[in-house]
Amino acid sequence: MNTFIRFFYEFISIFVDGFMMVIKGIFEGISKMFNFGEYAKLISNYQDNFTAGEKILVTLSVIVLVVIILLLVFLLIMFIRKILRKADKNLDKDELLSEISDLNEQVTKLMKERDEIMAMKVSQLGINPEDGETDENGEEKEGTGEEGEEELDLDTAIRFPKLVSIDNELGETKPKNYDNSFTLEELIENFRCFAASQLKLYYDYDILRPFFGGLACGKLIILQGISGTGKTSLAYAWGKFVEQDSCVSSVEPSWKDKSDFLGYFNEFTKKFNETRALGEIYEAGFDDDVHTIILDEMNLARVEYYFADLLSILEMPSRDEWLVDIVSSSWPSDPKRLVKGKLRLPGNLWYIGTINNDDSTFMVTDKVYDRAMPIDINTKVAPFKCREQESMKINASYLEQQFAEAIEKYPLTEKGYQSVVEIDDYVIEHFRIAFGNRIMKQLNTFAPVYVACGGKEIEAIDYFIARKVLRKFDQLSVAVIRDEIDPFISWLNKRFGKGVMKECIAYLTNLKKSI
């Protein structure tokens, strides 16, 4: 054991001595650089031998040295200030998020206190929270318990009044067939002209093709970008175009689970707090129209909290499994599409979330981005003239049929697939990021639909890679990507042609500026 201890001491001493020599060398170098006495001594030794011209050169040398020293000091100060500023910014953001979280907890606490006060008042009045009815003599109706509360009749009590009214209004109706015959390219042109001629909203094909590709990829689309570029209005215009107004569900910072989005059962009033989103989901189950719910400012709260259940359910391969729990038990008077407390999510409903990325919002996690199709809207399109176009009734089944036909008619070519493989290999080697099976499956849907909308396959691949893969670079260490961005841009230009992968290059260029 003593032999090992001596060995280990000598072994580790080599590293420690070397490290100390490095530190010592750095300080000795700095001390040498700023040893002004040595500079003065050297000038003093030579000054008697300098000619008049050489003395001028000596003066210039001193000035140059002073400038270099001042420049080094300035750069050091700026570097330290940048680090401190970044640290302060992160600290302020953390403090703001912490305050938002505290406020959310206070709101939840106040809501609970409000319900408790309501229950106390109800018990003091000696009436049932459901209705508190009395007979014509002013006495309580029969069925009153020992505490004066009326016993609830589950056969007649209605806890979902809005959904039951939808049953009464639409219960006997059958889905209508609108005999649609458009192609995806015609549909995108009709929508573009409708938005311009009827709503004075203007959109480029570069936005609409990814939008329709996103509708084909899944039920959740994320419109993100700077404020005022028309994210919410795009979803609004789509609802107007298909003659099914989009349901706007404004996300609040206090949202913590699906009950904030879908509603919850109030034990005191024996009523279910039905949200607009729940009503839209329920109503969509009665027809074959295209329905849309807008999750406005969806990252004001953590998306993976209030939308997690739906994200998982919508990935189920069979739509018969798209069941979301609404209540824990069933009542005879419940809406007829609510079976054993579960509601089946309709296949003709899409969820469109809007995001503003700023310090007051939460970052959207990979779990959400991987299951959605993000679309960036950072520019406003100048007004243009377009033919008059009226709105259209569209069957969601026909729209999905067009998506399926596009996948069959324009599958990812061998050349396109090889391009994706090469990008994948490059990203794995240089950035340690790999594609998942989910992303490849989405690309095999997105690219054909993009082409069917009038675009090119390489454009679809470029857009998809930039939004779904390169986005992951934001979470990598600066040290990992700083020196790899320019070589990656050069490789893209060399492999695909200069400027062909414009979306990827634009993303990488912006990322480089932010470092």
N, C-alpha and C positions, 0 to 999 in steps of 0.2 A: 504493500500500500504506500509506503514511503517513497518507493521508486516512482510510482505513478504520480504522486503529488509533486515531486521534483520535475518530472516530465511535463505535467500539465502547466506548472508555473512557467517553465522555460518556453513551452509551446505557446501559451497565451501572451507571454511577454513580447514575442515577436510582433504580434498584431498591435498590442498596446503601445510599444515603443514606436512602431511605424506611424500609428495614429497621432501620437504626441509630437512626432517630428513634423507631420503635416501641419498641425495646429501651430507649432512653434515657427515653422517656415512661413506660414501666412502672416503671423504677427511681425516676424523679422522683416518680411518683404514690405509690409505697410510702414513699419518704422523706418526702413531704408528709403522708401519713396518720399516720406515727409521729413527727412533729416535736413532741414534748411541750413543748419550750421555747416554741414559737410559741403553743401552747394556753395556757401559763402567762402569757406576755406579754399575750395578749388579755384574760385574766381580770384581770390587774393593771391594765390600762388602764381597765377598766370598774368595778372593785370599789368605788370611792368613790361612784359614782352609783347603785349598787344599793340598793333598799329591802330591808327584812327579808324580805318575801315573795319578791322576786326572787332574793335570795341562796339561798333554799331551792331555787328552780327551777334556779339555776346548779349547785348541788350535785347535784341529780337529773340534770341534763344530763351532768355529769362522770361520774356513776355509769353512766348509760346508755352513754356513749362507751366507758368501760372494759369494760363487759360485751360490747359489740359487738367490741372489739379482742380480748378473751379468747376470744370465740366463734370469730372468724376464725382465731386461732392454733390453737384446739382442732380445728377442721375441717381445717386444713392438716396438723396432726400426724396425725389419723386417716386422711386421704387417703394420706399418705406411708407410714403403717404398713400400710394395705391393700395398697398396691403392693408393699411389701417382703414382706408375708406371702404374697401371690400368687406372687411371684418365688421365695420359699423353697420353696413347695409344688411349683411346677413343677420346681425344681432337685432336690428330694427324689425326685420321681417319676422324673425322668431318671436320677438316680443308682441308684434301685431297678431300673429297667429295664436299666440298664447292668450291674448286678450279676447280674441274672437271665440276661442274655446271656452274661456271663463264665462263670457256673455251667453253662449249657448247653454251652458249648465244652469246659469241663473234663469234663463227663459224657461227651461224644462222644469226647474224647481217652482217657479211662479205658476206655471200651468197646473202642476200637481196641487199646489196650495189653493188655486182657484177651484179645482174640482172638489177638494176636501171641504172648502167653505160652502160650496153649492150643496154638497151632501148634508152638511150640518143644517143648513137652512131648510132643506127638504124634510129632514127628520123632525125638525122643530115644528113644521107646519102639519106634520102627521099625514102627509099625502104621498102617493106613489110618484116617483120621478117621471113615469111614463106619461101620465096625464093629470092625475089628481082630481078626477071628476067627482061630483056630488050629485045627489038626486034633487028633485024639484023642491023638497023641503029643506034643502041646505045641508042634509046629512050625507055622510060618506056612503057610497054604494056598497052592496054586499061583497064579501070576499076580503074584508079588511082583517089583517092579522092582529096579533096582540099589540104590536107597536103602531098600529094605525096605518100600515102601509098596505096597499092593494096588491093582491097576489097576481102575478103576471100570467096572462093566458098566452102560451106560446103559439097556439093555433091561429090566433087573430092578431097578435102583436106584430107590427111591421118595423123592423130595424133598418131596412134598406129602402126608404121611401122613393129615392130617385131611381134606383135600379128597378124597383117594382113598377114605377110609372113608365119606364122604358119597355118593360114587359107588356104592359097594357097597351102601349102605343104601337109597338113593332112586333108583338108576339105572333101575329098571324101573317105577317109579311114574308115573302120569299125573295131571295137574292135576285136582282134583275140582271139580265144579259143585255149588254149594250151593243153587241155585234161589232166590237172593235176590229179594225183591219189595218191599223198603222204599223209601220216598222219603227225601230228605235231611232233611226236617223230622222224620220218624219216627226216622231214624238218630240225629240229634243228641239227641232226647228219650230214646231208649234208652240212649245212651252216658251221658248225664247221670244217669239213674236207676241205671244199673249202677255208676257210680263212687260214688254216694251210698249205695246199698243194700249193695253187696258190699265196697267198699274204704274207705268212710267218707271219701271225698274229694269235695269240693263245688265245683262250677264254675257260674258264671253264663253265661247265653246270650251276654252281651257278650264273653266269652272264647271260647266254643265256636264261635260263628258265624265269627269271623275265623280260628280254627284250621282249620275245614273249608274255608274260602275259601283258606287258605294251602296246604292239601293239593292243591287244584285248580290253583293257580297254578304250582306247580313241585314239585320233589323235595326242596327244602331249606327248612325252617322254622326261625326263630330265636325262642326264648322268652327274653325278657330282662326284667330287673327286679331289685328288691331281693331279698336272700337270704331264704329261708323262706316264699315265697308259693306254692310248689307247681309250679314250672316242670318239674322232672324228674319229679315224680309225675304230671303230666298226660300226658307221653309214656309213662310206665310204665303208667298206667291204660288208655291207648289200646291198647297191646300186649296187656294182659290181656283187654280187651273183645273183640278180634278173634281171641283164642286163639292168638296168635303173640307170645310174650314178646319185648319190645323188647331188642335187644342193646345193652348199655351199653359204650361205648368212652370211657374216661376220658382226656381230653386231658392231656398232661404238658408242662411248660414247655420240655422239650428237643426237642419235635417240630419238625423243620425241613423235611421233605418227605413225599411220600406213602408212603414206605417205613415211616415211623413209624405210619401209619394202617393200611396194608395188609400190611406185613411186608417182609422182604428175604431174599435168598439168601445163606447163609453159605458162603463159599468153602472154609472149613476143614472144616466138618462135612458139606458137600455136602447140607445140608438147608435148606428154606425156612422161615424163622421166620413161621409162620402166625398172624395175629392173629384175635381173635374177630370183628372186623368183616369180614375177608376170608371167614371161614367163613359168616357170615350172608349176605353178597353171593352167595357160591357156592350156598348152599342155596336162596335165594330163586328161583334160576333153574329149580328143578324143579317149582314149583307156581304157582298163581294166587292164593295167599293174600296178605293185606296184611302186609308186613314193615316193621320200623322199626329203625333204628340211632340210638341217642342219643349225640350228641357232648357229653358232660358237661363243663361249664366250657370250652367250645370256644375261648374267647379267652385261656386261660392261655398259649397259643402263638399265633403269627400264623397266622390261618386261611388267608390267601392263600398261605402256604408249603406246608402239608401237605394242603390241600384244593383247591389251584388246578386241578390236572388234572381232578378230578371236576367242578368248577364249569364248566369249559369243555366237557367231554364231555356233561354233562347238558343243555346248551343246543343240542346238535345236533338238527336237525329230525327226522331219522330215527333210531329207536332201534337200527337195525342198525349205526349209527355209534358207538354208546355202548361203545366198546372202550377198555379201560385196559391199559397195559403192566404186566405182572407180572414177567416174566423176559425176557431178551434172546433166548433160544433155547428150543426145545422138546425134550423127551425123550420117547421112546416110552412111558414109564411115567407120564407126566403125567396129571392128571385130564382126563376127556374133554371138559369144557366149556372147558378152557384150550386155545385154538387158536393155534398159532404164538407162544406166550408171552403172548397177550392174552386178557382175560376180558371178556365182554359184561356191562355193568351191567344188571340186571333192571329192568323197568318197574314192578314191583309192590313196590318198596322205596323208602321215604322216609327222609330224614335229618333228624333234629330236634336242633338245637343249643341248649344252654342257656348263658346269659350272665349273669354278675354284673358290673356296671360299678363297678369300684373301682380304686384306685391300683396294685394288684398285677397287673392284667390289661392286655392290649394293646387298643387301640382297633380295632374292626372297620371295615375300609375300605369305601368306596363300592362297590368291585368286588364285595364279598361281599353287602352290603345290597341292591344293585340286583338281584341274582340270587336273593335269598331273600325270604321274607315274614316280616318281624319282627312279633312279637306281644308287647305289654307286659303283664306280670302283676305289679302292684305292690300289690294288695290281697288279703286273704284273705276268702273267702265264708263267712258264718255257716252252721252246719249247718241243713239243712232236711229235711223228710220227703218221701220219694218212693216210688213203688211198687217192688216187687221186680222186678229185671230181671237175667236171666242173660246170660252172654257170647254172642257171635254169631260164627259162621263167615262170613266175607265174602270174596267173590271180588273181587280188585283190579280186574279188568276190568269188573265190574258197577258198582263204585264210580266208576270213571272214566266209565262210560256215563252215570251219574246226573249227573256234572259236565257232560258234553257236552249232555245234555238240558236242564239248567238254563241253560246259555249260549244254547241255541236258544229256550227258552221265555221267559226273562227277560233279553233283551239290554238293554244300556244304552240308556235312553230318550233321545229328542232333548233333553228338558229336562235330564236328567242329564248328557248329553254337553256341552250348552251351559254348565252349571254348572262343569264341569271346565275348559272353554276359558276361562271368565272368571277362574277362580282362576289358571290358567296365565298369562294376560295380566297379572294383578295381580302375581304373584310375579316375572315377568320384569321388569316395569317398576320395582318397588320393591326387589327383592332380587337381581336379575341371575341368577336360577336358572330353568332351563327343564326341562320334562318330557322324558324320552327315549322313543323308540318302545317300548323294552322295558317301561317303566312303564305306558304306555297299553295295551299288550297284556295285561299282568297285570291291570290294572283291568277290562278287558273280560271277564276270567274271574272275578275276585274278586267283583265286584258281583252278577252273576247267581247265583252259588253262595250268596252271603250272603243274597240274597232268597229263594232256594229253601229255605234253612235257617230261614225264618220272619222274617227281618229286612226292613228298608226300604232302598230304594236310596240315599236320601240319607245314611242311617247308614253304609252301606258306603263311599260316597264320602268321607264325613267321616273314617272310620277309616283308609282307605287313604291319603288325602292326608296325614294327620297322621304316619303311620308311614313312608311312602315318600318324601315330598317335604319336609315341614317339618323332618324329621330332618336334612336337609342344612344347616339354619340353624346347627347346632352348630359348623360349620367356618367360618362367616363371621366377619368382624371385628366386634367389639362396636360400633365406631363406625358400621358399616353398618346394623345392625339395631336399635340402642337406640331411636331415634326413630321407627321404623317399626312396632313391635309393636302399640302402642295403636291407631293408625289402621287396621291390618290387622284387629284384633279388631272394631273398630267397623264396618268394611266387611263382615265376615262376618255380623255381627248384622243389619245393614241389608239385605244381599242375600238371606240365607236365613231370616231371622227370629231373634229374640233367643234365644240358647242352643241353636239347632238344630245348629250345627256344634260340638258340645260337646267332641269329641276334639281338634279343631284349636285351639279356644280354650284348653282345659286345657294343651295342649303349649306354646302361646305364653305363657300366664301363668307356667308353671314356668320357661320360658326367660328371661322378664323378671326373675324372682326371682334367677336364677343370675348375672345380669350385675352 
